[in-house]
């Protein structure tokens, strides 16, 4: 797989995991869950916290992979910015 396709796959799953973490995180908020008529015990019983937690771990892993894949670009851009170009 070439680098562009690998970046696409990594970024797609990174975006997907972010979406899952964001939505589950908002629903877990006390005010939002009360408005939706959900309680913590119910959310925990359906594995909601498991999905939220593991999506977060997957997202952390994918961010690290993303940074590794873009490390040369990050270093190059940092040099350009620090030189004031």
C-alpha angles and dihedrals in degrees: 000000000000122000096256093055092045090051090050093051093046092047093046093054091041089055091046093051090047090052092051093047092047096048095043091044093053092047090050091058108110096233094047094045090049091051089050090048094243128133131204094250092054093047091049092047093057093049094254094140091047091055092046094048097045093044086055092051091049089049092052091051092048092048089055091049090047091052092048091051091050098038096112091051091048092051092046094049092046090055092049092049094046091051090051096236 
